[in-house]
Amino acid sequence: MKMKKDEAEGWTLLGWWMFVICAGCFLISSINARDPFSLLGSVFFLAGTVAFLFPYYHKGRGRRDFDED
């Protein structure tokens, strides 16, 4: 059974937004701990997650193709 494009995209987006929330929690935690190494890692984690979200909000290059049925 294949998933429809809109349904698959919805679940994928939900997963990526959960990563954004997770990155934000790590960022806050590293600020509270005053740990610069963790802070740097959290910023890169957040930036990487945003980079993966970019194609979903800007149609064109990098957009995934799914079966339409």
Beta strands, then each sheet from edge to edge (+ up, - down):
end
